[in-house]
Amino acid sequence: MVRVLGSLAPGNKAHGEMADNSSNVELPNRRVVLLGASNIARSLSIVFDSARNAWGSPLDIVAATGHGRSYGMSSRILGRTLPGILQSGLWDDLATRPPAPTAALLTDIGNDILYGASAEQITRWVERCLKQLKPVAQEITVTQLPLASLEELGSVRFLAMRTILFPKSRLTLKNALNTANELNERVTELAKRYDATVFEPARYWYGIDPIHVKRSHQPHSWQRIFQTWTPNQEVPQARHSLLQWARLRRVRPQSRHLFGFQQQQAQPARRLSDGSIVSLY
């Protein structure tokens, strides 16, 4: 343990919940930074357990995630609005933390295509993240878009997916695929410049839904992704835990709007059973 940020409430809150007015929480001496959207949000329990299996335990977990999350603009899904990852409070809080062995993941970089952003614009956003992570992270992994899955989409499935997940989007399948291919190429070159590992997701991880890993493949997929942080060490698979998933779903990010009302949450917001600390943005 290396840094004091806040204190746990006397006797601890139920299920490891942190006190809102805390001031003396000790941070673990290993850290992970997780940037992404719904693939992280849908499997928080497995993501956190897989990260601990790969990078050690306990961890200082710093994450900007959420369904429909954008890297560079605010996003609204079912009445909930989150700032872009670049506009979140993650970066200011990360700058106040002391040096620690750090691994980072950038995933779900294709969401912004459905919001109308160009491959060039998204690449600039990803590069800004990499520039800020490079001085503090020893391992950085960037996942490519699941092109093999996307290229099997027909126009009917694409329209259904676009309508359900991004109802305001008017993007065509042809333009989406062209942008996705260009973005993959740009991000792959960008990752090389920043000495980051590029990970290509497996086609069989996806089903009818072309962008979300199937629940049955989540343990294996996150094991494979986080294996890139420690390529010479076998990473065990995490297990589904409905109880931990439900508890983590209750954790609020630092800032969001819900049906027009702003909500604020002091971070770190959760302590896990192994002593890991969770901060969401």
Residue, then its C-alpha position, 0 to 999 in steps of 0.5 A: m500500500v502506498r497512498v492515502l486518499g480516503s478512509l473506510a467508514p467505521g465498521n465498513k459499509a455493506h458489500g465493501e462500499m466506500a464512505d462518500n466523505s472518506s479521506n484516508v483510503e490506502l491505495p494498492n501498489r499495483r494499478v490498472v487503467l481500463l478504457g472502454a464501453s459496453n463490453i467492459a460494463r457488461s462483464l465488470s466482475i469478470v473484467f476485474d477478476s481477470a485483470r487481478n489474475a494477470w496483474g496481481s492482487p490487490l489492484d488500484i482499478v481506474a476505469a472509464t466505461g459504460h454502455g455506448r461510451s464515447y472516447g471524445m464526446s458525451s453519450r446518452i443511453l436510456g436517459r443516462t449521459l456520460p462525458g467522453i472518456l477524454q473529458s472524464g475526471l479519470w485523467d486528473d485523478l490519475a495524475t494525483r496518484p503516485p507511481a505504481p506498476t501500471a497496465a492499461l487497456l483501450t477497447d470498444i473503440g468502434n462506438d464512435i463510428l455509430y455517432g458519426a465520428s470519422a476514423e481520423q477523429i477517433t484515432r486522434w482521441v485514442e492517441r490522446c489517451l495513449k499520450q497520457l498513458k505512456p508515461v505511467a503505464q508499463e503495459i498498454t493493450v489496444t483491441q481492434l474492432p471485431l471486423a470478422s464479425l462486422e463483415e458478416l452483417g447483413s443490412v437487416r441485422f445492421l439496421a436492427m443493431r443500429t436502431i436498438l443500440f444507437p437509435k439516432s444514428r443514420l450510418t449505412l452498413k457500407n460506410a460503417l464497414n469502410t470506417a471500421n477498416e480504416l480505423n483498425e489500420r490507423v489504430t494498429e499503426l498508432a499502437k506501434r508508435y506508442d509501443a502498445t500491444v494490438f489484440e485482434p478479437a476472435r470471430y467465434w466470441y460473437g454471435i448474432d450481436p456482432i460487437h458484444v462478446k457472448r456471455s459464455h465466451q467472456p471468461h476466455s476472451w478477457q483471459r486472452i486480452f489480459q494475457t498480453w500484459t504478462p505474455n510469459q505467465e499463464v493467466p487463469q480464467a475468471r469465473h462468472s459471479l452473479l453476486q459480484w456483478a450485481r454489487l458492481r452494477r450499483v457503483r456510480p461513476q464520478s459524474r453522470h446525468l440521469f434523466g436530466f439530473q446530475q449525479q456525483q460520486a466521490q472516488p474511489a467508490r468500492r473496495l473489493s474483498d481482496g483489498s482492490i479499490v475501484s474508481l469509476y469515471 
